[in-house]
Structures are given as structure tokens and as C-alpha cells.
Amino acid sequence: MKISVVVITFNEEKRLEAALNSVKNIASEIIVVDSYSTDGTLKIAKQFSDHVYKRKWTNYADQKNFANSKASFPWIFSLDADERLSPELAGEIQGLLDLEPDCSAFSMPRQAFYLGKWIRHSGWYPDRKTRLFLKDRTYWEGKYIHESLVVDGKISKLNGSIRHFTYNNIRDHLQRINLFSDLGAQKLYAADRKCRWYHLAILPFSGFIKSYLLKAGFLDGFAGFVISALHGYSIFTKYAKLGEIWKKGEKIESFSD
């Protein structure tokens, strides 16, 4: 079993080296597809790999599918630049290298580091992701955000975690919400969805309750409260932007419909 580690990047000079260091013991090759970074990302990538490509950004799924097409080996590990393999996960994968697994893919938990602590609740953990998979039995889909991996066949489970260094601070979190809510609103609009009153008055509050109480965000302390509150805010922002798109679009709908 040989593994091609695949990473897509854009201006990731502060995080890429640690990410690639975490996979160097499991990778038979590393593929980096960069969207014309303006910082030192490419210089760092070339220290780890001869397989570095530049490609204009399209969307997450398309970019990852292109990167996968460059892999030489049947097994791919898809890593984001803000992620690291834990020693436990790296050890598990190393134990697979002499085997031919009877599955199409492996999933593993992902744990985020946020506001100075590892998050174990709040709907952010275990956040299991399918990241180790056979190239010819999988593909990424999703035009806007939250790309998903389509797998033909069995998915087995690994226990070690991907470590996710998601947001630098609350400011960074809010900026990402602003970006992703744009994409989320566009996705809803493309599906002909409308913004209703309850999307703004009820769904954000229920999102907070789900994250803070039902998903035990309160056990994550201050970080858990912030996560839960911003989860509700992200729902409000997405639907408010959807309403704005309809107001500016060709179809004008009454907010009270």
C-alpha cells in the first residue's frame, strides 16, 4: 500500500510546513495544488515535493479532484493545510502500509484546537472525516462549500485523530463565517430556496441550543459558548444573505411569505 498525500493551498506559508511534516512518514509522494499564492507557500511546498502545481481556483471539490488526478499511487490521503496527523493516527496508517486493505476508504475523527484548548464537544468532535481512500473508487462533489467525498464501497474506521488548527482567533472565525455564509447563501439560491421569517428568528437560536446543550458545548467552557453562539450567528447570516440575494435578483419574493 503506497499513499499519495494531496494538499490544496492558497497563502498557507504559516501552516503548510507543519502539515507536511506530519505526513512525511506515511507519504510515498506529496502532491500540492496551489491557487497562485502571493506569499511563501510555493517555496515551502517545493521543499517537500517535486509535484507542485499552480491552478486557478474553481471550487473546493473541483480543486481536490484535480489534485487527486495527479496522484501516482492508488491510495490518497487528503490533507488540508490547517491540519496535522496526530502521532496516533500516523502510527495507525504506518501499520497499514504493508497491507492491502479490504475497503475503499478509511475515516478518522478530527479534533479542533480553538481559543487555546482542544474541543471535545459543541458539535465539533468527533467530526469524523473520510480522508484515506482509493483513487479509483472515490470523487469529491459539491459546487459551493462543504465538499463531500463520494465513496464506492466499504469505509473502515481509524481511531487516531486529525488535529485541526481551524481559526486563529474570534476575528478569524468571524471572517470565515462571512465568506462561508456568502457561499452557503448562493448554494441555497441556486436550489431555489427562499428566506422565511423562521430562518432568521428561530433557526439561529435552535442552532445555539443544539450546539451548547444537546452537543454539550457547555463542557468546553468559554470556547464552547463562543462556538455555539457563532454557530447560531452563522445560520442567521447565511439566510439573511439569501434574502438579500432574492431582493436583488430577478425574482422578488416577500419576506413574510
Buried (B, 14 or more C-beta within 10 A) or exposed (E): BEBBBBBBBBBBBBBBBBBBEBBEEBBBBBBBBBBEBEBBBBEBBEEBBEBBBEBEEEBBBBBBBBBBEBBEBBBBBBBBBBBBBBEEBBEBBEEBEEEEBEBBBBBBBBBBBBBEEBBBBBBBBEBBBBBBBBBEBBBBEBBBBEBEBEBEEEBBEBEBBBBBBBBBEEEEBBEBBEEBBBBBBBBBBEEEBBBBEEBBEEBBEEBBBBBBEEBBBBEBEEBBBBBBBBBBBBBBBBBBBBBEBBEEEEEEEEEEE
